Amino acid sequence: MALLSRVFATRTLVQIIVVLTVMIVMKAMSAHYDFSWARALAQG
């Protein structure tokens, strides 16, 4: 049971890191190309 909880915690941690990395990359790209994701989504 301890191994299962350790794997789950590690998997959750990896998912959090991936999500944060993707957000940082999107923010960097939008700053570089002067593109706003919120504006694009609002326009449809």
ChimeraX attribute file (.defattr): number of C-alpha atoms within 10 A of each C-alpha:
attribute: neighborCount
match mode: 1-to-1
recipient: residues
	/A:1	6
	/A:2	7
	/A:3	8
	/A:4	9
	/A:5	10
	/A:6	11
	/A:7	12
	/A:8	12
	/A:9	12
	/A:10	12
	/A:11	12
	/A:12	12
	/A:13	11
	/A:14	12
	/A:15	12
	/A:16	11
	/A:17	12
	/A:18	12
	/A:19	11
	/A:20	12
	/A:21	12
	/A:22	11
	/A:23	12
	/A:24	12
	/A:25	12
	/A:26	15
	/A:27	14
	/A:28	13
	/A:29	13
	/A:30	13
	/A:31	11
	/A:32	9
	/A:33	8
	/A:34	9
	/A:35	14
	/A:36	14
	/A:37	12
	/A:38	9
	/A:39	9
	/A:40	9
	/A:41	8
	/A:42	8
	/A:43	7
	/A:44	6
